Amino acid sequence: MGMMTGFIRQGLWALADVLFPPTCAGCGSLGAALCPACRAALDWVPPDRALVDLSAPDGLDDFRAALWFGGPAQKALHRLKYRHDVGLAETLAGLVARRLARPELDRHATLIVPVPLSAERLAERGYNQAALLARGLADRWSFRFAPRALSRVRATRSQVGLSRADRLANVEAAFWADRRIVHGRAILLLDDTCTTGATLHDCARALKVAGAGAVHGLAIAQAPLRQATAPVGA
């Protein structure tokens, strides 16, 4: 039923694109949410690239990002996040699902969980962009989508411009996971963008406190690393 619902949703977005041709988020040309030229310009992260610090035993077990945050990817994510172009979530999820190999996880035991917004931010924006992206990937990879597994229990200020130490302090103890949903499960934790990994690590800690097994982090885009030779947290 979930897979069929996903096919129906993708079909409806495709029909909407035919009836109301979108403009490209990357260059503004008419006809596609991301035109062929902007798709070709997407900068994909090598699958073996170390991106965040995974040394904390109560944090993420592993992590990867699909794209570098720049160019058409940055423009598309900004339009999804700030300009209410929710159809871009389907476009980006489709591109990522086709580019990245499906995670080698038991689809019957794995939940895909989006990083949650605060209630205030959700009410202000009207949707959680990470949840839209996670649902699109769940449809394509046949994982169970669990948007209520994780909650943000403390509002935090924007992470933009904060140092790594300040980012860690900003999100500390900001999340709570529902034990009834996550206990004994493997988690694929998804965020739209990652800088140092502070938010994802704090989410992972909350999930593990609630009894989750391994927590695998995934970001649609990774901000450029400050040091090319050493893994940097988000």
C-alpha positions in Angstrom: 0.0 0.0 0.0 2.8 2.4 0.9 4.6 1.7 -2.4 1.4 2.1 -4.4 0.8 5.4 -2.6 4.3 6.5 -3.6 3.7 5.6 -7.3 0.4 7.6 -7.2 2.1 10.6 -5.7 4.9 10.5 -8.2 2.4 10.2 -11.0 0.5 13.2 -9.7 3.6 15.4 -9.6 4.5 14.3 -13.1 1.0 15.3 -14.3 1.3 18.6 -12.5 4.5 19.3 -14.4 2.8 18.7 -17.7 -0.2 20.9 -16.8 1.8 23.6 -15.1 5.4 23.5 -16.5 7.8 24.4 -13.7 10.9 26.6 -13.9 14.3 25.1 -13.2 15.5 25.8 -9.7 19.1 26.1 -10.9 18.8 28.4 -13.9 15.2 29.5 -14.2 14.5 27.9 -17.6 11.0 26.7 -18.3 10.1 23.1 -18.5 11.5 21.1 -15.5 12.2 21.5 -11.8 15.8 20.9 -12.7 16.7 21.1 -16.3 19.1 18.6 -18.0 22.0 21.1 -17.9 21.6 21.7 -14.1 21.2 18.0 -13.4 24.5 17.4 -15.3 26.1 20.2 -13.2 25.2 18.5 -9.8 28.3 17.8 -7.8 28.0 14.3 -6.3 30.0 13.3 -3.2 32.3 10.3 -3.7 30.8 7.4 -1.8 34.0 6.7 0.2 34.6 10.3 1.3 34.8 10.8 5.1 32.6 13.8 6.0 31.7 13.8 9.7 33.4 12.6 13.0 32.0 9.1 13.8 34.0 8.5 16.9 31.2 9.1 19.4 29.8 5.6 20.4 26.3 7.1 21.1 26.1 9.0 17.8 25.9 8.0 14.2 27.2 4.6 13.2 27.9 5.8 9.6 27.1 8.7 7.4 27.1 9.7 3.8 25.8 12.7 1.7 24.6 12.6 -1.8 25.6 16.0 -3.1 27.9 18.9 -2.3 26.0 21.9 -1.2 26.5 24.4 -4.0 25.4 25.3 -7.5 22.0 23.8 -8.6 21.7 21.6 -5.5 22.0 24.6 -3.2 19.5 26.6 -5.2 17.0 23.7 -5.3 17.2 23.0 -1.6 16.8 26.7 -0.8 13.8 26.9 -3.1 12.3 23.8 -1.4 13.0 25.1 2.1 12.2 28.8 1.8 10.0 29.3 -1.3 7.5 26.5 -0.7 8.3 24.6 -3.9 7.5 21.2 -2.3 7.5 19.4 -5.7 11.3 19.7 -5.6 11.4 17.1 -2.9 10.2 14.5 -5.3 12.7 15.6 -8.0 15.6 15.5 -5.5 14.6 12.2 -4.0 14.3 10.6 -7.4 17.8 11.9 -8.4 19.4 10.7 -5.2 17.6 7.3 -5.2 18.9 6.7 -8.8 22.4 7.8 -8.1 23.0 6.2 -4.7 22.8 2.5 -4.2 20.0 1.4 -2.0 21.4 1.1 1.5 22.1 -2.6 2.3 19.7 -2.7 5.2 16.8 -5.0 6.0 13.8 -3.1 4.6 11.4 -4.9 7.0 13.4 -3.8 10.1 14.5 -0.3 8.9 12.8 3.0 9.4 13.6 6.1 7.5 13.3 9.0 10.0 13.6 12.7 9.1 15.3 15.2 11.3 12.3 17.1 12.8 11.5 20.8 13.0 10.4 22.5 16.1 6.6 23.0 16.4 7.0 26.7 15.9 9.1 26.3 12.8 6.8 23.7 11.4 3.8 26.0 11.9 5.6 28.9 10.3 6.8 26.9 7.2 3.8 24.5 6.9 6.0 21.5 6.2 9.3 19.8 7.1 11.5 19.7 4.0 13.5 16.8 5.5 10.2 14.8 5.9 9.2 15.4 2.3 12.6 14.2 1.1 12.6 11.2 3.4 9.1 10.1 2.2 10.3 10.3 -1.4 13.3 8.1 -0.6 11.2 5.7 1.5 8.9 5.1 -1.5 11.8 4.4 -3.8 13.8 2.3 -1.5 10.9 0.4 0.2 11.7 1.5 3.7 9.0 2.3 6.2 8.6 6.1 6.6 8.4 7.1 10.3 7.9 10.9 10.6 6.7 10.6 14.3 9.6 8.5 15.5 11.6 11.6 16.5 10.6 14.9 17.9 12.3 18.2 18.6 11.5 19.0 22.2 13.6 22.1 22.5 13.6 25.0 20.0 17.1 25.8 18.8 18.4 28.8 16.9 19.7 28.5 13.4 23.0 26.6 13.0 24.1 29.0 10.2 27.3 30.8 11.1 27.9 28.9 14.4 31.2 27.2 15.2 31.3 23.4 15.7 31.3 23.8 19.5 28.4 26.2 19.4 26.5 23.9 17.0 26.9 21.0 19.4 25.8 23.1 22.4 22.8 24.5 20.4 21.3 21.1 19.7 22.3 19.2 22.8 19.3 17.3 24.3 17.0 19.0 21.7 15.4 15.7 20.5 13.3 12.8 21.9 12.6 9.5 20.2 9.5 7.4 20.7 10.6 4.0 22.1 7.4 2.3 20.9 8.4 3.1 17.3 12.2 2.8 17.3 13.1 0.1 19.8 15.0 -2.7 18.1 14.9 -1.0 14.7 17.7 0.1 12.4 17.3 3.8 11.5 18.1 5.6 8.3 18.2 9.2 9.6 17.8 11.9 6.9 18.4 15.6 6.8 18.3 17.9 3.8 21.7 19.5 4.5 24.7 18.7 6.8 27.5 21.0 7.9 29.3 19.4 10.9 26.9 16.6 11.9 26.0 18.1 15.2 22.2 17.9 14.6 22.4 14.3 13.2 24.6 13.1 16.1 22.1 14.5 18.7 19.2 12.9 16.9 21.2 9.6 16.9 21.8 9.8 20.6 18.0 10.3 21.3 17.2 7.3 19.0 19.7 5.1 20.8 18.5 6.1 24.2 15.0 4.9 23.0 16.4 1.5 22.1 17.2 1.9 18.4 19.9 -0.2 16.9 22.4 1.3 14.4 21.6 4.8 13.2 22.8 5.4 9.6 23.0 9.1 8.7 22.1 10.5 5.2 22.1 14.1 4.0 20.9 15.2 0.6 23.7 17.8 0.6 26.9 18.3 2.5 28.4 21.8 3.1 32.0 22.1 1.8 34.5 20.8 4.3 36.7 23.4 5.9 39.7 21.1 5.7 40.1 18.9 2.7 42.4 16.4 4.4 40.5 15.8 7.7 36.9 14.7 8.3 34.9 17.5 9.8 31.7 17.2 11.7 28.5 18.8 10.6 
